Amino acid sequence: MGRPRIADPSEWAENRRKRSKSSWLFIVVFGVLAIAILMRWLPHPWHMTWVAATVLWWAWMGSLAIFGLWLAGALKWG
C-alpha cells in the first residue's frame, strides 16, 4: 500500500465553491417549484392576498429548513 495522499487546502476550497453553487441552485429551484405549485393550487382570487403571501413565505422557509438539514448532513458525513 502506498502512502496516503495529503489533501491540498486549495482543493478543499474548490470543493466548497462547487458545493456552494449547487446549494444555491437547489434553494432557488425548490423555492420556485413550491411557489409554482401553490399558485396553481390556490384559487385565482387568492393569488394577491395576504393568505397566499403567508403560505408562500412558509413554503419558502420550509424549503430553506430542508436545505439546512441536507447541508448539515452533507458537511457532517461528506
Residue pairs with C-beta under 8 A, 6 or more apart in sequence:
19 74
23 67
23 71
26 67
26 70
27 63
27 64
27 67
30 63
30 66
30 67
31 59
31 60
31 63
31 64
34 56
34 59
34 60
34 62
34 63
35 56
35 59
35 60
38 52
38 55
38 56
38 59
39 47
39 52
39 56
42 52
42 55
46 52
